[in-house]
Amino acid sequence: MTDRLLRMSTLALLAGALALGGCSLTRESPVKQTFLLEPAMPPAVAKAQSASVRVAAVNVAAPYRGRSFVYRVGDLRYETDYYVEFLVSPAAMFAEQTTRALEAAHVFTRVVPPSSGADADVTLEGFVSALYADAKDGGTPVGAELAVTYYLTSSFGGASTPSWSKEYRRHVDLPKQTPAAYAAALNSAFGDVLGELTRDLSGVSLPKP
């Protein structure tokens, strides 16, 4: 009797396991959420530069270079979310939106985009050193962190050392712990950076040819 009960229990457990396995195989996978960096464009500056600018690459630090959203969960710990990501690479979006901001603000007489090989009087490059949702204190995202440094180099005389550079840092609190709220906070931070960048560039003393 004991052996028969044991065999029945074993069969029941196997049947349950197969049923659960069948459920997991037919369960729908979570749908990926995708977002873009689309910050508000800055207004026209009060004083324009009488020079042209070429926007070169805007590089992104290795931890934030991929499309997946990055969450800082500790002083030295970061996690990514496979199901929440940027539609295109952050580097491409930063370069494109920087170009659009310079055009919208009319900082220079002409803005050459990264995809063009045309020459210009000065070259603007960038480096993003922080691009993450800060979740290290409470375990849930509480703020968007952004840090980007821009470098301006003259094209005259084969110059290779930037004549101007500045780092811009922004923290924007999240009203909700959702991917959409994080994306909106990043756009707010980036829009603020672009506004300050265009104002700064309009007042920079450019090298003379």
RAPETA-V425826 format. One line per field, one symbol per residue. ss: DSSP state (2 for helix, 1 for strand, 0 for the rest). psi: psi as a letter, one per 20 degrees, with the letter a starting at -180 (. if undefined). burial: + if it has 9 or more other C-alpha atoms within 8 Angstrom, else -. A space follows every 10 residues. Layout:
ss = ???
psi = ???
burial = ???
This chain:
ss = 0222222222 2222222222 2222220000 0011100000 0000000000 0111111111 0222000111 1100000111 1111110002 2222222222 2222200001 1100000000 0111111111 1111000000 0011111111 1111022200 0001111111 1110000022 2222222222 2222222222 220000000
psi = hghghghghg ggggggghgg hhghhippqq pqpqrqomqq qqrqrhpqql rqqpoaqoqp qghjhrhqqp poirhjpqqq ohjprqhrqh gggggghggh ghghilhrhq oprhiqjqrr hqpprrooip nrpojhgiiq piqppppppq pppqipkkpi ppiqqppppq ppqphqmqhh hgghhghggh hgghghghgg hhjpoqqq.
burial = ---------- ---------- ---------- ----+++-+- ++--+--++- ++++++++-+ +--++-++++ ++++---+-- +-++++--++ ++++++++++ +++++++++- ++++-----+ ++++++++++ ++++++---- ++++++++++ ++++++--+- -++-+---++ ++-+--+--- +++-++++++ +-+++--++- -+-------
